[in-house]
């Protein structure tokens, strides 16, 4: 969990990285982060891990709230070949392998450097 915070802070893409919630216990690990990108967009990151369950959401949006990309594993796209993992690009949902913070940083970096 602490590696996620380090990755965000070390990337130089973020003006601020705020840890909203952090639980780091033996059987429950939860992190909630809000990070402001240098272009003004915002990343909301949530990861929850227990011995039998894992949930994640990386929600990246414009400053005014328009969705850019969200990677998550909410199990409501059962026909998706990467189920439960998927990616939202605006209103379009596409298959996506399990994303991690490094994938998200790379995508944001590509967007910001254009």
SVG drawing of the C-alpha trace seen along z (x, -y; Angstrom):
<svg xmlns="http://www.w3.org/2000/svg" viewBox="-23 -22 33 38">
<polyline fill="none" stroke="black" stroke-width="0.4" points="0.0,0.0 2.8,-2.4 4.4,-1.6 1.4,-3.1 1.9,-6.4 5.6,-6.4 5.0,-5.7 2.6,-8.6 4.8,-11.0 7.9,-10.0 6.4,-10.3 6.4,-14.2 3.0,-14.1 1.1,-15.1 0.8,-18.5 -0.5,-16.8 -1.1,-13.3 -3.6,-13.1 -4.1,-9.8 -7.8,-10.0 -7.9,-6.6 -5.3,-3.9 -5.8,-0.6 -2.8,1.6 -3.6,4.6 -2.8,8.3 -6.2,9.2 -7.4,5.9 -5.5,3.5 -7.3,0.4 -6.1,-2.7 -8.0,-5.7 -6.1,-8.5 -6.9,-11.7 -4.1,-13.1 -4.1,-16.3 -2.3,-15.9 -0.1,-18.8 -2.7,-19.6 -5.5,-20.0 -7.1,-16.6 -7.7,-14.4 -7.0,-10.8 -9.1,-9.0 -7.5,-5.7 -9.0,-2.9 -7.6,0.5 -9.0,3.0 -7.3,6.4 -8.5,9.1 -7.4,12.8 -10.5,13.7 -11.4,10.4 -9.7,7.8 -11.3,4.6 -9.7,1.7 -10.7,-1.5 -8.5,-4.1 -10.8,-6.9 -9.2,-9.7 -11.3,-12.8 -11.0,-16.3 -11.0,-19.2 -14.7,-19.8 -15.6,-16.1 -15.7,-14.6 -14.5,-11.0 -11.2,-10.5 -10.5,-6.8 -11.5,-4.5 -10.0,-1.1 -11.8,1.2 -13.0,4.7 -16.6,4.2 -18.3,7.5 -21.0,6.1 -19.6,6.8 -19.8,10.6 -19.4,11.0 -16.1,9.0 -13.2,11.3 -11.1,9.8 -14.0,10.1 -14.1,8.7 -11.3,6.3 -12.3,3.5 -11.7,-0.1 -14.1,-3.0 -13.2,-5.5 -15.9,-8.1 -19.1,-6.2 -17.4,-3.3 -16.4,-0.1 -13.6,2.0 -11.7,5.2 -8.6,4.5 -6.1,6.6 -5.8,5.9 -4.3,2.4 -1.9,1.2 -0.7,-2.2 2.2,-2.1 -0.2,-1.5 -2.2,-4.4 0.8,-6.7 2.0,-5.7 -1.4,-6.6 -1.6,-9.9 2.0,-10.7 1.3,-10.0 -1.8,-12.3 0.0,-15.2 3.1,-15.0 1.0,-15.4"/>
</svg>
